[in-house]
Amino acid sequence: MELDITSWLSMAIRWLHLITGIAWIGSSFYFIWLDNHLRKAKDEVDTAKGVSGELWAVHGGGFYHKQKYSVAPPEMPGELHWFKWEAYFTWISGFLLLAVVYYYGASVFLVDASKYAMAPLTAVAIGIAFLIGGWLGYNLLCRSPLGQNNVAFGWVWFGLLTLSAWGLSQIFNDRGAYIHVGAMIGTVMAANVFMVIIPNQKKVVADLVAGKAPDPRLGQVAKQRSLHNNYMTLPVLFIMISNHYPQTFANPHGWLILAGIGAVGWVIRHFFNLKHRGETRYGLVVLAVAGYIGVMALAAYLRDQARSDVTVDANQVSFTQVQQIMDKHCVACHGTEATHELFDEAPNGVIFEAKDVILKYRDQILERAVVSQDMPLGNETGMTDEERATLAAWLKKTETD
Ligand code: HEC
């Protein structure tokens, strides 16, 4: 019986991560939406009790009437929902997934010897250092005078994340670099909930129960962190799926592409935040679409610039040569008997042994091993430009045969 435990484990964790992430980001979107749609309370009895805003909604066959007390209700309700486990479990499952996929498989998912030869454990330590360092740096910035100015703070934080993406892309393989920027953002978001938002809310509740007036700064600081989290959601969601799109990360300047897409996500979020408040600015939508197209063009241009000028005469290439190249660089993973330590079965069941299968996957092979070059994964076998060009020449030749 063959059982690929790691793959089953990573599937369960990824599923959990997706579910908790939806719950967290969903509730975060909902509360920002709610806050932006509240209207001044009309009933005098309510306003006298301290209700600052209210909203009516209909959903799933019932009517909801929500009221917001800007400071606190006169009496603490017996049952109060906090919304924190969604965030904690998203981080925990995310970190486990990072460990199972990227740390356990560090030799191919993190290390890229052509950029920087290092032991897998060193790579793991650097990755974790970025997660911790990211939070420490972010938190210091928030507490510094810069934290008072949302716009300036946004630019500086965006710059620091881009710098981290650049730094990580110099030492890690492309996927590893991307996912660590995502994990840095996710860590900051979860730590905001764990270290600032929830503790501040607890202090406010404790003060109220003790009959003391809570310090309004506690609420202001929590609200600011919650706003930061809101703007970081779309970029981090993109990084979560980026793994499936080598045209982004597998680029000589993947960090620049990431910065571009991150900015597009930020603009989209900004559009919705303004719209909820009744300020619809379609110019932002145009900017986001133009930005996305710009990123596409930039990715293609940068890749073109980096293309190797090795040329191979297609007429001199035989299938035997192609087979030798694939035996050397692909079959350890994409083989009937996958011999690679991290893969018991060929990834996606894709096996490059028979000629007809290789031809069937012609376009995908060209895309992954010649254009984006994210295959062989981790390039442990050191596939050369010459070999890639040989493979390309043969694949293109058979297209016209
Ligand atoms: C260290 C293991 C490893 C090696 C070596 C490797 N691959 Fe892959 N390959 C993977 C994994 C894992 C996936 C699935 C994840 C993904 O698509 O990124 C994959 C996916 C692919 C796909 C997409 C398959 C699909 O479902 O459409 C192609 C094409 C591919 N590899 C081509 C190659 C070629 C060509 C080589 C050799 C030049 C190669 N790979 C070497 C691990 C490897």
Residues whose N, C-alpha, C, O or C-beta is under 5 A from the ligand:
A	BS01	HEC	V108 N243 H329 C330 C333 P347 N348 V350 Q364 I365 R368 A369 M375 P376 L377
